Amino acid sequence: MLDVIKSNIGLFQLATSVVVILVWLVYLNIFLKDFRQQRRSSLLITRGGADDITARCLVSNMGAQPAYLLDVLACFDTPDGPVFASVVDRSELRQDQVDLPSELTGQGPIASGGFVDIGSFRDVAGRALDGSGFRVNDCDDLKLVAVATTNQAQRLVAAVRDFGFDHDGDTVHVAPRAVEARQIRSRRDQRRIRKVLSALQTRRSDAAQFSKEIISAL
């Protein structure tokens, strides 16, 4: 056996080197995968403080890097079809009701592990349904899309979560349809959301209809 090893020492050394390289490649792949997971941006959209429409709607940044909340988009399912609106601004408040102009909007930076309270679900419904002729009692489903950006991200960071509105007399209970928000990571969907934001910012005449169709499809 020793004679065989001695006569093929070069081959054994090569095989050992290959095995060591393969082991290191496996460890490197595990390390890079874990590193990417830690650096990956993630947004949560949650209900807090109650289980009815007085509950607060919170957008949390669970990524390792700070994020800037650009917008929160809402799509209510009404008897006449979806109603879409941007709900990040606190339109129910007047400037003389706040100490700082920044309190009129949910837009702004969110530290890693931090959150922004964009108002109660009653407030969100009021902003979205204003002028539509519908009230929160007319709606059963709500889709919320939170959109943010980070210094490191070359693409938008976005998440979507569906909520159900269960009516019990005068009380409207709010329940998430899934355990957590679904992260929007595909380039196609992120491009579509960017088009929605562009249409809203440039006040295109067809912005509401165009945005409604895209957000409903997410």
N, C-alpha and C positions, 0 to 999 in steps of 0.2 A: 504494500500500500504506500509506504514511504517512497519507494522507488518510482511509483507512478506519479506521486505528487512532485517529486524532485524533477522528473522528466517533463512535467507539464506545469512547472511553476509559473511560467508566464501566463498560461491560460487561466490558472487558478487566481492569480493576481488580477487579471482583467475581469473575471467573473465577480470577484469580491468588490472591485471598484464599481462595477455596474450595479450591484445590489445596494451598495452604500449610496450611490447617486439616486437610485430609485426611492430609497427610504427618505432621503432629504427632499426629493421632489414631492413626496406625499405630505411630509410635514410642512413644506412651503405652501402647498395648495390649501391645506387646512388653515394655516396662518392667514393667508390672503383672503380666504373665504370669511374667516372670523373678522378680519379687519374691515372688509367691505360691509359686513353686516353691522358692525359698530358705527361706521361712518355714514350708513345709508339714512337718508332723511325719512321721517315718519310723522304723520299728523294723526291726531285722534279727534273725533267729534263726539262729545258725550253729553248726557243729561245729568244734571246735578241738583241736589237740594230738595227735590220733590219728584212725584211721578205724574203730575198733571201739567197743564200749560203754564203754571207759575214756575216750573223748573227752569233752571238756568241752562243755556246752551253754551257749552265750553269748547274751545278749540285749543288743543294742547300740542306742544312740540316735543316729541319723544326722540328726536334725532340728537346726535352728538354736537351738532353745530347750531348756533342761533338761526332763527328763520324770521322772515318778514312776512306777515300776513297781508296779502294783496286784496283778497276778496272772499266773501262767503256767498255762494249762489244757492238759491232755494227754488224748488219746483214742487208746487202743490198740485195734487190730483183733485180736481173739482168736477162737479157734474157736467160741466161743459168742456172738460179736457184740462190739460196741464196749464197752470199759471206760473210764470217764471219771473224772478226778480233778484237783484242784488240786495242782500240784507246786511251787509257789513256796516253800513252807516246807521246811526241811531236817529232815524228820521222822526221819531216820536218826541224827541227833545228839541227845545229851542236853545239858541246860543246863550240867552240870558238865564238859562236854567243850570248851566255848568260853570265851573271855575276856569277850566281850560278848554280851548277849542278841540284839543285832541280827544276829549271825552265824548265828542259827537260821533266818533267812529271807532270801529274795532281794528282798523288798519294800524299796523305798527310792528315793531320787533317783538319776538317771543324768544326768551332765553331757552336754552336746552333744559327740558323738564318743566318749563313754565307753561302758562295758559292765558288765554284771553276770553273774557266773558262778553259775548256779543249780545246779551240780553236774555230775557225769558222767552220761552217758546210762544207765549202770547204776543210778545213784542215782534218776534220774527214773523209770525203769522200776519200781524198787522201791517208790517212793512211790505210783505210779499203780496198780500191780497188787497192793499189799498187801491181803490179805483176799479177793482175787478167786479164789484157787486156781490162778492162772496164773503162769508165769514168763516171763522175757524170751525164752527159747527157744521159747515157744509163739506168739510174735507176729511178724508180718511187716511191719506198718505202724504208724506213729506220726504223729499230727497234733498239733502244738504251736501254741497261740495265746497270744501275749504281749499283755497289756493294760496300758496306761499312761494317764496324763493329764498335761497341761501347764497352766501358768498362763494361757496365751493361748487354749487350746482349750476350747470350750464343750461339746465332745463327747469321747468316749473316743478314744484312739489305740490301734489294734490291728493286729496282723499275724499271718498264719498261714503255716506251712510244714510240708510233709509229708516224712517220712523213711522210708526202707525199711530193714528189718533183714534182712540176708542171712546165712544160717547156713552156716558152713564148719567142720564138726565141732564142737569146743568153742568156736570163735571166732565171735562175732557182729559182723559189720561193719555200720556205720551209714552210709547214703548219702542225701543230700537228693534229693528227687524233682524239685526245680526249682532253677534257678540262684540265685534269691533269694526272700525271703519276700514273700508277696502282702499288700499293704496293704489293710486293711478300711476303706473310706471311705464306703460307702453308709450312709445314715441307718438304713435298715431293719436291716442287719446289726449296726450299732452298738447299736441299741435291743435287739436280741436278746442281745447280749453283756452289756449292762447288766442285763437280766433274769436272766441266768445268775449274775452276781456277786451280785445281790440275793438270789437263791434260796440261794446258798451261805452268804452272810453271815447270813441269818435262819434258816439250818438247816431249811428246809422239808423235810417228809418225802419229797417227791417230787423234791428238788433234783437228785439224781444222775441219775435217768431223764430229767428235764426238760432238764438241761444236756447230757447225752449226745446227745440228739436234735438240739439246736441246733448243738453244736460239730461233730457228724458232718456236718451239712449245709453247713458253711462251705467 
